């Protein structure tokens, strides 16, 4: 969550995830199960599942593990089910947080989130108390390549904004345009690191070093929870 730009935040978040590689597969498995549960087991006709499959491949998940998770979602050989849940609240310094989860026990997860916020200088809120200050966007992360070429192909496909530092580029679009933008970038021969739906703050806040450390601690603890998929903040 540290940094002074969107793509630096992304790099920081990726580094944190890499340190917890042991939990990544189980979290992605839940994504696969839920996507298949809601839209069927064929990625060609289920864009949400396609995104989850791409995330699984990027995490080097074995093909048979991916297929097993999809079959669970379509009800083949397992009754394992998860529901999507979103928790909103404020961390130290009033920093806004959105926590996206895939849960099996709503009461337990809600209690866990409340404890994590309360014990680490935060306060959990009611649905909508934070998300009004964010917008859902399709996000494609691109490693390397020409910014000019990226802008040309991505904007033609529906991209709304492109930011980068010369090494990593963040391409934002409407959620419904995510697949089209990703496909256009790939067809242009550029390397897509990830494509997903994210929450983007309408305004960001800056905090001092002590507060930043406290927010990062809270985010790390939340991300470590088995039910948590993503955490978003409005940190600058």
Buried (B, 14 or more C-beta within 10 A) or exposed (E): BBBEBBBBBBBBBEEBBEEEEEBBBEBBBBBBBBBBBEBBBEBEEBBBBBBBBBBBEBBEBEEEBBBBBBBBBBEEEEEBEBEEBBBBBBBBBEBBBBBBBBBEEEEEBBEBBBEBBEEBBBEBBEEEBBBEBBBEBBBBBBEEBEBEEBBEBBBEBBBBBBEBEEEBBBBBBBBEBBBBBBBBBBEBEBEBBBBBBBBBBEEBBEBEEEBBEBBBBBBBBBBEBBBBBBBBBBBB
